[in-house]
Amino acid sequence: MRHRVTIVALQPLDLSKNPDSAHWRYSIPELLNSQPKEASAIRILPESSVSYAFRELKLEPGQPLKPDQVRKLGEVMEVQRVIWGGTQGV
């Protein structure tokens, strides 16, 4: 039996404040969470697990997160990796 890595992609923080770029907050996690599902060694958590972890830690999706908060989110969701970041227009 192969060991599977569990990952989760959090909604990126939109630093651009540009309405034309707002779709990236939803598009990036969707792309990152849907594409690897074909790989046999990766398990993608459902959005309900992410929502639960945010509620458990009294955090809001889309708020700026510190590395320690991301680590705690990963612990609550029991994942080995968390994809986390933001977007910024030029």
Gaussian input, Z-matrix of N, CA and C with variables (Angstrom, degrees):
# hf/3-21g

backbone

0 1
 N
 C     1     B1
 C     2     B2     1     A1
 N     3     B3     2     A2     1     D1
 C     4     B4     3     A3     2     D2
 C     5     B5     4     A4     3     D3
 N     6     B6     5     A5     4     D4
 C     7     B7     6     A6     5     D5
 C     8     B8     7     A7     6     D6
 N     9     B9     8     A8     7     D7
 C    10    B10     9     A9     8     D8
 C    11    B11    10    A10     9     D9
 N    12    B12    11    A11    10    D10
 C    13    B13    12    A12    11    D11
 C    14    B14    13    A13    12    D12
 N    15    B15    14    A14    13    D13
 C    16    B16    15    A15    14    D14
 C    17    B17    16    A16    15    D15
 N    18    B18    17    A17    16    D16
 C    19    B19    18    A18    17    D17
 C    20    B20    19    A19    18    D18
 N    21    B21    20    A20    19    D19
 C    22    B22    21    A21    20    D20
 C    23    B23    22    A22    21    D21
 N    24    B24    23    A23    22    D22
 C    25    B25    24    A24    23    D23
 C    26    B26    25    A25    24    D24
 N    27    B27    26    A26    25    D25
 C    28    B28    27    A27    26    D26
 C    29    B29    28    A28    27    D27
 N    30    B30    29    A29    28    D28
 C    31    B31    30    A30    29    D29
 C    32    B32    31    A31    30    D30
 N    33    B33    32    A32    31    D31
 C    34    B34    33    A33    32    D32
 C    35    B35    34    A34    33    D33
 N    36    B36    35    A35    34    D34
 C    37    B37    36    A36    35    D35
 C    38    B38    37    A37    36    D36
 N    39    B39    38    A38    37    D37
 C    40    B40    39    A39    38    D38
 C    41    B41    40    A40    39    D39
 N    42    B42    41    A41    40    D40
 C    43    B43    42    A42    41    D41
 C    44    B44    43    A43    42    D42
 N    45    B45    44    A44    43    D43
 C    46    B46    45    A45    44    D44
 C    47    B47    46    A46    45    D45
 N    48    B48    47    A47    46    D46
 C    49    B49    48    A48    47    D47
 C    50    B50    49    A49    48    D48
 N    51    B51    50    A50    49    D49
 C    52    B52    51    A51    50    D50
 C    53    B53    52    A52    51    D51
 N    54    B54    53    A53    52    D52
 C    55    B55    54    A54    53    D53
 C    56    B56    55    A55    54    D54
 N    57    B57    56    A56    55    D55
 C    58    B58    57    A57    56    D56
 C    59    B59    58    A58    57    D57
 N    60    B60    59    A59    58    D58
 C    61    B61    60    A60    59    D59
 C    62    B62    61    A61    60    D60
 N    63    B63    62    A62    61    D61
 C    64    B64    63    A63    62    D62
 C    65    B65    64    A64    63    D63
 N    66    B66    65    A65    64    D64
 C    67    B67    66    A66    65    D65
 C    68    B68    67    A67    66    D66
 N    69    B69    68    A68    67    D67
 C    70    B70    69    A69    68    D68
 C    71    B71    70    A70    69    D69
 N    72    B72    71    A71    70    D70
 C    73    B73    72    A72    71    D71
 C    74    B74    73    A73    72    D72
 N    75    B75    74    A74    73    D73
 C    76    B76    75    A75    74    D74
 C    77    B77    76    A76    75    D75
 N    78    B78    77    A77    76    D76
 C    79    B79    78    A78    77    D77
 C    80    B80    79    A79    78    D78
 N    81    B81    80    A80    79    D79
 C    82    B82    81    A81    80    D80
 C    83    B83    82    A82    81    D81
 N    84    B84    83    A83    82    D82
 C    85    B85    84    A84    83    D83
 C    86    B86    85    A85    84    D84
 N    87    B87    86    A86    85    D85
 C    88    B88    87    A87    86    D86
 C    89    B89    88    A88    87    D87
 N    90    B90    89    A89    88    D88
 C    91    B91    90    A90    89    D89
 C    92    B92    91    A91    90    D90
 N    93    B93    92    A92    91    D91
 C    94    B94    93    A93    92    D92
 C    95    B95    94    A94    93    D93
 N    96    B96    95    A95    94    D94
 C    97    B97    96    A96    95    D95
 C    98    B98    97    A97    96    D96
 N    99    B99    98    A98    97    D97
 C   100   B100    99    A99    98    D98
 C   101   B101   100   A100    99    D99
 N   102   B102   101   A101   100   D100
 C   103   B103   102   A102   101   D101
 C   104   B104   103   A103   102   D102
 N   105   B105   104   A104   103   D103
 C   106   B106   105   A105   104   D104
 C   107   B107   106   A106   105   D105
 N   108   B108   107   A107   106   D106
 C   109   B109   108   A108   107   D107
 C   110   B110   109   A109   108   D108
 N   111   B111   110   A110   109   D109
 C   112   B112   111   A111   110   D110
 C   113   B113   112   A112   111   D111
 N   114   B114   113   A113   112   D112
 C   115   B115   114   A114   113   D113
 C   116   B116   115   A115   114   D114
 N   117   B117   116   A116   115   D115
 C   118   B118   117   A117   116   D116
 C   119   B119   118   A118   117   D117
 N   120   B120   119   A119   118   D118
 C   121   B121   120   A120   119   D119
 C   122   B122   121   A121   120   D120
 N   123   B123   122   A122   121   D121
 C   124   B124   123   A123   122   D122
 C   125   B125   124   A124   123   D123
 N   126   B126   125   A125   124   D124
 C   127   B127   126   A126   125   D125
 C   128   B128   127   A127   126   D126
 N   129   B129   128   A128   127   D127
 C   130   B130   129   A129   128   D128
 C   131   B131   130   A130   129   D129
 N   132   B132   131   A131   130   D130
 C   133   B133   132   A132   131   D131
 C   134   B134   133   A133   132   D132
 N   135   B135   134   A134   133   D133
 C   136   B136   135   A135   134   D134
 C   137   B137   136   A136   135   D135
 N   138   B138   137   A137   136   D136
 C   139   B139   138   A138   137   D137
 C   140   B140   139   A139   138   D138
 N   141   B141   140   A140   139   D139
 C   142   B142   141   A141   140   D140
 C   143   B143   142   A142   141   D141
 N   144   B144   143   A143   142   D142
 C   145   B145   144   A144   143   D143
 C   146   B146   145   A145   144   D144
 N   147   B147   146   A146   145   D145
 C   148   B148   147   A147   146   D146
 C   149   B149   148   A148   147   D147
 N   150   B150   149   A149   148   D148
 C   151   B151   150   A150   149   D149
 C   152   B152   151   A151   150   D150
 N   153   B153   152   A152   151   D151
 C   154   B154   153   A153   152   D152
 C   155   B155   154   A154   153   D153
 N   156   B156   155   A155   154   D154
 C   157   B157   156   A156   155   D155
 C   158   B158   157   A157   156   D156
 N   159   B159   158   A158   157   D157
 C   160   B160   159   A159   158   D158
 C   161   B161   160   A160   159   D159
 N   162   B162   161   A161   160   D160
 C   163   B163   162   A162   161   D161
 C   164   B164   163   A163   162   D162
 N   165   B165   164   A164   163   D163
 C   166   B166   165   A165   164   D164
 C   167   B167   166   A166   165   D165
 N   168   B168   167   A167   166   D166
 C   169   B169   168   A168   167   D167
 C   170   B170   169   A169   168   D168
 N   171   B171   170   A170   169   D169
 C   172   B172   171   A171   170   D170
 C   173   B173   172   A172   171   D171
 N   174   B174   173   A173   172   D172
 C   175   B175   174   A174   173   D173
 C   176   B176   175   A175   174   D174
 N   177   B177   176   A176   175   D175
 C   178   B178   177   A177   176   D176
 C   179   B179   178   A178   177   D177
 N   180   B180   179   A179   178   D178
 C   181   B181   180   A180   179   D179
 C   182   B182   181   A181   180   D180
 N   183   B183   182   A182   181   D181
 C   184   B184   183   A183   182   D182
 C   185   B185   184   A184   183   D183
 N   186   B186   185   A185   184   D184
 C   187   B187   186   A186   185   D185
 C   188   B188   187   A187   186   D186
 N   189   B189   188   A188   187   D187
 C   190   B190   189   A189   188   D188
 C   191   B191   190   A190   189   D189
 N   192   B192   191   A191   190   D190
 C   193   B193   192   A192   191   D191
 C   194   B194   193   A193   192   D192
 N   195   B195   194   A194   193   D193
 C   196   B196   195   A195   194   D194
 C   197   B197   196   A196   195   D195
 N   198   B198   197   A197   196   D196
 C   199   B199   198   A198   197   D197
 C   200   B200   199   A199   198   D198
 N   201   B201   200   A200   199   D199
 C   202   B202   201   A201   200   D200
 C   203   B203   202   A202   201   D201
 N   204   B204   203   A203   202   D202
 C   205   B205   204   A204   203   D203
 C   206   B206   205   A205   204   D204
 N   207   B207   206   A206   205   D205
 C   208   B208   207   A207   206   D206
 C   209   B209   208   A208   207   D207
 N   210   B210   209   A209   208   D208
 C   211   B211   210   A210   209   D209
 C   212   B212   211   A211   210   D210
 N   213   B213   212   A212   211   D211
 C   214   B214   213   A213   212   D212
 C   215   B215   214   A214   213   D213
 N   216   B216   215   A215   214   D214
 C   217   B217   216   A216   215   D215
 C   218   B218   217   A217   216   D216
 N   219   B219   218   A218   217   D217
 C   220   B220   219   A219   218   D218
 C   221   B221   220   A220   219   D219
 N   222   B222   221   A221   220   D220
 C   223   B223   222   A222   221   D221
 C   224   B224   223   A223   222   D222
 N   225   B225   224   A224   223   D223
 C   226   B226   225   A225   224   D224
 C   227   B227   226   A226   225   D225
 N   228   B228   227   A227   226   D226
 C   229   B229   228   A228   227   D227
 C   230   B230   229   A229   228   D228
 N   231   B231   230   A230   229   D229
 C   232   B232   231   A231   230   D230
 C   233   B233   232   A232   231   D231
 N   234   B234   233   A233   232   D232
 C   235   B235   234   A234   233   D233
 C   236   B236   235   A235   234   D234
 N   237   B237   236   A236   235   D235
 C   238   B238   237   A237   236   D236
 C   239   B239   238   A238   237   D237
 N   240   B240   239   A239   238   D238
 C   241   B241   240   A240   239   D239
 C   242   B242   241   A241   240   D240
 N   243   B243   242   A242   241   D241
 C   244   B244   243   A243   242   D242
 C   245   B245   244   A244   243   D243
 N   246   B246   245   A245   244   D244
 C   247   B247   246   A246   245   D245
 C   248   B248   247   A247   246   D246
 N   249   B249   248   A248   247   D247
 C   250   B250   249   A249   248   D248
 C   251   B251   250   A250   249   D249
 N   252   B252   251   A251   250   D250
 C   253   B253   252   A252   251   D251
 C   254   B254   253   A253   252   D252
 N   255   B255   254   A254   253   D253
 C   256   B256   255   A255   254   D254
 C   257   B257   256   A256   255   D255
 N   258   B258   257   A257   256   D256
 C   259   B259   258   A258   257   D257
 C   260   B260   259   A259   258   D258
 N   261   B261   260   A260   259   D259
 C   262   B262   261   A261   260   D260
 C   263   B263   262   A262   261   D261
 N   264   B264   263   A263   262   D262
 C   265   B265   264   A264   263   D263
 C   266   B266   265   A265   264   D264
 N   267   B267   266   A266   265   D265
 C   268   B268   267   A267   266   D266
 C   269   B269   268   A268   267   D267

   B1=1.4519
   B2=1.5248
   B3=1.3226
   B4=1.4591
   B5=1.5192
   B6=1.3269
   B7=1.4657
   B8=1.5221
   B9=1.3261
   B10=1.4621
   B11=1.5147
   B12=1.3204
   B13=1.4563
   B14=1.5171
   B15=1.3227
   B16=1.4623
   B17=1.5147
   B18=1.3376
   B19=1.4610
   B20=1.5199
   B21=1.3199
   B22=1.4561
   B23=1.5248
   B24=1.3388
   B25=1.4604
   B26=1.5205
   B27=1.3306
   B28=1.4563
   B29=1.5216
   B30=1.3183
   B31=1.4612
   B32=1.5229
   B33=1.3562
   B34=1.4629
   B35=1.5230
   B36=1.3040
   B37=1.4536
   B38=1.5269
   B39=1.3309
   B40=1.4608
   B41=1.5197
   B42=1.3296
   B43=1.4576
   B44=1.5202
   B45=1.3327
   B46=1.4629
   B47=1.5185
   B48=1.3333
   B49=1.4728
   B50=1.5285
   B51=1.3217
   B52=1.4574
   B53=1.5275
   B54=1.3416
   B55=1.4632
   B56=1.5318
   B57=1.3392
   B58=1.4675
   B59=1.5286
   B60=1.3260
   B61=1.4652
   B62=1.5229
   B63=1.3213
   B64=1.4647
   B65=1.5328
   B66=1.3205
   B67=1.4701
   B68=1.5200
   B69=1.3425
   B70=1.4624
   B71=1.5262
   B72=1.3409
   B73=1.4672
   B74=1.5252
   B75=1.3227
   B76=1.4634
   B77=1.5292
   B78=1.3285
   B79=1.4631
   B80=1.5239
   B81=1.3265
   B82=1.4652
   B83=1.5297
   B84=1.3520
   B85=1.4695
   B86=1.5301
   B87=1.3274
   B88=1.4688
   B89=1.5234
   B90=1.3348
   B91=1.4657
   B92=1.5277
   B93=1.3189
   B94=1.4590
   B95=1.5251
   B96=1.3116
   B97=1.4613
   B98=1.5211
   B99=1.3236
   B100=1.4613
   B101=1.5290
   B102=1.3119
   B103=1.4576
   B104=1.5310
   B105=1.3411
   B106=1.4706
   B107=1.5268
   B108=1.3142
   B109=1.4671
   B110=1.5257
   B111=1.3166
   B112=1.4595
   B113=1.5230
   B114=1.3197
   B115=1.4656
   B116=1.5243
   B117=1.3153
   B118=1.4626
   B119=1.5254
   B120=1.3278
   B121=1.4589
   B122=1.5299
   B123=1.3223
   B124=1.4631
   B125=1.5150
   B126=1.3196
   B127=1.4648
   B128=1.5163
   B129=1.3112
   B130=1.4588
   B131=1.5228
   B132=1.3249
   B133=1.4672
   B134=1.5207
   B135=1.3142
   B136=1.4681
   B137=1.5265
   B138=1.3172
   B139=1.4647
   B140=1.5311
   B141=1.3137
   B142=1.4673
   B143=1.5355
   B144=1.3177
   B145=1.4678
   B146=1.5178
   B147=1.3341
   B148=1.4661
   B149=1.5284
   B150=1.3243
   B151=1.4674
   B152=1.5230
   B153=1.3276
   B154=1.4589
   B155=1.5285
   B156=1.3407
   B157=1.4663
   B158=1.5279
   B159=1.3340
   B160=1.4639
   B161=1.5252
   B162=1.3233
   B163=1.4748
   B164=1.5239
   B165=1.3102
   B166=1.4640
   B167=1.5359
   B168=1.3292
   B169=1.4685
   B170=1.5305
   B171=1.3405
   B172=1.4684
   B173=1.5354
   B174=1.3418
   B175=1.4559
   B176=1.5188
   B177=1.3214
   B178=1.4569
   B179=1.5288
   B180=1.3364
   B181=1.4675
   B182=1.5341
   B183=1.3181
   B184=1.4623
   B185=1.5141
   B186=1.3438
   B187=1.4615
   B188=1.5231
   B189=1.3417
   B190=1.4634
   B191=1.5312
   B192=1.3224
   B193=1.4619
   B194=1.5196
   B195=1.3177
   B196=1.4605
   B197=1.5260
   B198=1.3390
   B199=1.4716
   B200=1.5293
   B201=1.3239
   B202=1.4631
   B203=1.5273
   B204=1.3409
   B205=1.4661
   B206=1.5268
   B207=1.3259
   B208=1.4694
   B209=1.5303
   B210=1.3210
   B211=1.4759
   B212=1.5239
   B213=1.3372
   B214=1.4628
   B215=1.5294
   B216=1.3391
   B217=1.4658
   B218=1.5242
   B219=1.3278
   B220=1.4586
   B221=1.5169
   B222=1.3306
   B223=1.4645
   B224=1.5289
   B225=1.3368
   B226=1.4706
   B227=1.5244
   B228=1.3432
   B229=1.4634
   B230=1.5291
   B231=1.3571
   B232=1.4569
   B233=1.5279
   B234=1.3320
   B235=1.4687
   B236=1.5259
   B237=1.3259
   B238=1.4601
   B239=1.5288
   B240=1.3274
   B241=1.4587
   B242=1.5246
   B243=1.3408
   B244=1.4749
   B245=1.5257
   B246=1.3170
   B247=1.4628
   B248=1.5207
   B249=1.3425
   B250=1.4510
   B251=1.5195
   B252=1.3191
   B253=1.4551
   B254=1.5194
   B255=1.3199
   B256=1.4497
   B257=1.5121
   B258=1.3040
   B259=1.4652
   B260=1.5181
   B261=1.3219
   B262=1.4480
   B263=1.5095
   B264=1.3189
   B265=1.4668
   B266=1.5099
   B267=1.3225
   B268=1.4642
   B269=1.5141
   A1=109.74
   A2=116.14
   A3=120.99
   A4=110.00
   A5=115.04
   A6=120.42
   A7=108.77
   A8=115.76
   A9=120.48
   A10=109.94
   A11=116.66
   A12=123.00
   A13=107.33
   A14=116.62
   A15=120.90
   A16=108.68
   A17=116.27
   A18=120.70
   A19=109.56
   A20=115.42
   A21=121.53
   A22=107.46
   A23=117.16
   A24=122.34
   A25=107.87
   A26=116.38
   A27=121.33
   A28=110.23
   A29=116.48
   A30=121.34
   A31=108.88
   A32=118.74
   A33=119.71
   A34=111.70
   A35=115.33
   A36=122.56
   A37=107.98
   A38=117.85
   A39=121.92
   A40=109.06
   A41=116.19
   A42=121.87
   A43=112.14
   A44=117.84
   A45=120.85
   A46=112.89
   A47=117.50
   A48=123.09
   A49=111.20
   A50=116.64
   A51=122.59
   A52=108.00
   A53=117.85
   A54=119.99
   A55=113.29
   A56=116.99
   A57=120.10
   A58=112.25
   A59=117.34
   A60=121.22
   A61=112.74
   A62=117.57
   A63=121.25
   A64=112.96
   A65=117.31
   A66=120.37
   A67=112.79
   A68=118.14
   A69=120.16
   A70=112.31
   A71=117.77
   A72=120.59
   A73=110.61
   A74=116.44
   A75=121.37
   A76=112.01
   A77=116.30
   A78=120.50
   A79=112.59
   A80=117.52
   A81=120.55
   A82=111.39
   A83=119.50
   A84=117.42
   A85=112.92
   A86=116.58
   A87=119.30
   A88=110.73
   A89=116.88
   A90=120.47
   A91=111.15
   A92=116.54
   A93=119.94
   A94=112.26
   A95=117.25
   A96=119.96
   A97=113.14
   A98=118.12
   A99=118.87
   A100=112.82
   A101=118.76
   A102=121.17
   A103=114.08
   A104=120.00
   A105=118.36
   A106=114.64
   A107=118.90
   A108=119.89
   A109=112.22
   A110=117.05
   A111=120.91
   A112=111.68
   A113=118.12
   A114=120.96
   A115=109.10
   A116=116.58
   A117=120.28
   A118=113.06
   A119=117.88
   A120=119.96
   A121=113.01
   A122=118.27
   A123=121.73
   A124=109.03
   A125=115.85
   A126=120.94
   A127=107.80
   A128=117.96
   A129=123.83
   A130=108.21
   A131=116.03
   A132=119.64
   A133=111.07
   A134=117.56
   A135=120.58
   A136=110.74
   A137=115.97
   A138=122.28
   A139=111.29
   A140=117.83
   A141=120.55
   A142=111.44
   A143=118.19
   A144=121.42
   A145=111.09
   A146=115.94
   A147=120.77
   A148=109.46
   A149=116.88
   A150=121.13
   A151=110.71
   A152=116.86
   A153=121.11
   A154=111.01
   A155=117.15
   A156=120.92
   A157=110.81
   A158=117.60
   A159=120.37
   A160=110.52
   A161=116.94
   A162=120.30
   A163=111.02
   A164=116.53
   A165=122.06
   A166=111.32
   A167=116.68
   A168=121.28
   A169=112.77
   A170=115.74
   A171=121.65
   A172=111.73
   A173=115.38
   A174=123.18
   A175=108.96
   A176=116.62
   A177=122.52
   A178=109.78
   A179=118.56
   A180=119.85
   A181=109.83
   A182=116.74
   A183=121.29
   A184=113.92
   A185=118.56
   A186=119.76
   A187=108.91
   A188=118.34
   A189=119.69
   A190=109.64
   A191=116.30
   A192=121.37
   A193=110.64
   A194=115.52
   A195=121.91
   A196=107.70
   A197=117.22
   A198=119.61
   A199=113.81
   A200=117.62
   A201=119.97
   A202=111.49
   A203=116.83
   A204=120.28
   A205=110.53
   A206=116.41
   A207=120.61
   A208=109.96
   A209=116.57
   A210=120.28
   A211=110.41
   A212=116.96
   A213=120.51
   A214=111.46
   A215=117.29
   A216=120.16
   A217=109.92
   A218=116.02
   A219=120.66
   A220=112.40
   A221=116.70
   A222=120.52
   A223=111.17
   A224=116.68
   A225=119.82
   A226=110.20
   A227=116.89
   A228=120.82
   A229=112.47
   A230=116.39
   A231=122.65
   A232=111.86
   A233=115.60
   A234=121.08
   A235=109.37
   A236=115.14
   A237=120.56
   A238=111.96
   A239=118.11
   A240=121.95
   A241=109.72
   A242=115.68
   A243=122.17
   A244=107.09
   A245=117.38
   A246=122.40
   A247=106.06
   A248=116.24
   A249=120.39
   A250=108.65
   A251=117.91
   A252=120.74
   A253=111.46
   A254=115.94
   A255=120.94
   A256=111.40
   A257=116.01
   A258=122.02
   A259=108.57
   A260=115.66
   A261=120.27
   A262=108.60
   A263=115.86
   A264=120.31
   A265=111.76
   A266=114.90
   A267=120.03
   A268=110.43
   D1=130.21
   D2=-178.98
   D3=-85.43
   D4=143.13
   D5=176.17
   D6=-75.57
   D7=130.05
   D8=178.44
   D9=-99.21
   D10=140.43
   D11=174.82
   D12=-92.94
   D13=131.39
   D14=177.60
   D15=-102.18
   D16=127.29
   D17=-179.42
   D18=-126.59
   D19=161.66
   D20=173.85
   D21=-144.37
   D22=140.97
   D23=176.28
   D24=-109.28
   D25=117.21
   D26=178.19
   D27=-80.79
   D28=154.98
   D29=177.54
   D30=-62.76
   D31=125.77
   D32=-178.32
   D33=-69.79
   D34=151.44
   D35=176.29
   D36=-78.01
   D37=128.61
   D38=179.20
   D39=-91.03
   D40=102.33
   D41=-179.86
   D42=-90.40
   D43=-7.09
   D44=-174.97
   D45=-76.60
   D46=-30.81
   D47=-174.51
   D48=57.57
   D49=19.59
   D50=179.18
   D51=-98.92
   D52=117.94
   D53=-179.09
   D54=-57.45
   D55=-28.74
   D56=179.73
   D57=-70.55
   D58=-16.82
   D59=-179.77
   D60=-103.29
   D61=-1.48
   D62=-174.63
   D63=-60.18
   D64=-28.43
   D65=-178.29
   D66=-61.79
   D67=-24.00
   D68=-178.51
   D69=-64.10
   D70=-27.25
   D71=178.21
   D72=-59.89
   D73=-30.16
   D74=-177.68
   D75=-102.36
   D76=-32.63
   D77=-176.71
   D78=-71.30
   D79=-42.91
   D80=-176.44
   D81=-61.57
   D82=-52.39
   D83=178.61
   D84=-61.77
   D85=-36.04
   D86=179.15
   D87=-62.27
   D88=-44.51
   D89=178.16
   D90=-64.46
   D91=-45.33
   D92=-177.16
   D93=-70.13
   D94=-31.61
   D95=-178.64
   D96=-86.16
   D97=-22.49
   D98=-177.03
   D99=-94.14
   D100=-38.67
   D101=-174.79
   D102=-64.41
   D103=-44.75
   D104=-176.64
   D105=-73.89
   D106=-3.60
   D107=-177.55
   D108=-61.15
   D109=-20.58
   D110=179.05
   D111=-75.64
   D112=-19.98
   D113=-179.03
   D114=-76.32
   D115=134.97
   D116=-175.70
   D117=-76.73
   D118=-16.47
   D119=-175.53
   D120=-104.23
   D121=10.09
   D122=-179.50
   D123=-124.65
   D124=136.08
   D125=175.64
   D126=-118.03
   D127=126.27
   D128=179.15
   D129=-99.86
   D130=128.64
   D131=179.17
   D132=-76.58
   D133=148.51
   D134=176.20
   D135=-73.36
   D136=159.14
   D137=179.77
   D138=-57.56
   D139=-31.30
   D140=179.69
   D141=-61.91
   D142=-33.57
   D143=177.25
   D144=-68.65
   D145=-38.83
   D146=178.54
   D147=-66.60
   D148=-46.01
   D149=179.25
   D150=-59.66
   D151=-42.81
   D152=178.76
   D153=-59.55
   D154=-45.47
   D155=-178.05
   D156=-63.48
   D157=-41.68
   D158=177.91
   D159=-62.58
   D160=-44.21
   D161=178.60
   D162=-63.24
   D163=-42.74
   D164=-178.36
   D165=-59.70
   D166=-37.45
   D167=-178.66
   D168=-96.19
   D169=4.96
   D170=179.39
   D171=57.33
   D172=45.30
   D173=177.15
   D174=-114.98
   D175=159.91
   D176=178.36
   D177=-110.06
   D178=131.53
   D179=174.48
   D180=-58.09
   D181=137.44
   D182=179.49
   D183=91.20
   D184=-8.82
   D185=177.99
   D186=-79.98
   D187=154.32
   D188=175.31
   D189=-61.70
   D190=132.20
   D191=-178.35
   D192=-115.44
   D193=141.73
   D194=174.88
   D195=-89.42
   D196=155.94
   D197=-179.47
   D198=-52.93
   D199=-38.05
   D200=179.88
   D201=-65.53
   D202=-36.42
   D203=177.82
   D204=-66.34
   D205=-40.37
   D206=178.69
   D207=-64.71
   D208=-41.46
   D209=177.34
   D210=-59.81
   D211=-43.81
   D212=179.78
   D213=-66.40
   D214=-37.89
   D215=175.34
   D216=-59.46
   D217=-45.38
   D218=178.45
   D219=-60.44
   D220=-38.82
   D221=178.35
   D222=-65.76
   D223=-44.04
   D224=179.84
   D225=-61.74
   D226=-40.05
   D227=-178.85
   D228=-83.50
   D229=-7.41
   D230=-178.75
   D231=56.93
   D232=48.01
   D233=177.87
   D234=-109.47
   D235=154.33
   D236=178.27
   D237=-86.81
   D238=-25.14
   D239=-177.50
   D240=-139.34
   D241=143.15
   D242=174.94
   D243=-125.54
   D244=125.47
   D245=174.28
   D246=-91.84
   D247=124.16
   D248=-170.71
   D249=-149.25
   D250=140.20
   D251=179.97
   D252=176.70
   D253=-156.39
   D254=-178.33
   D255=-155.78
   D256=175.29
   D257=177.21
   D258=-122.54
   D259=149.90
   D260=178.00
   D261=-148.06
   D262=129.29
   D263=-179.95
   D264=-76.33
   D265=163.31
   D266=178.50
   D267=-107.19

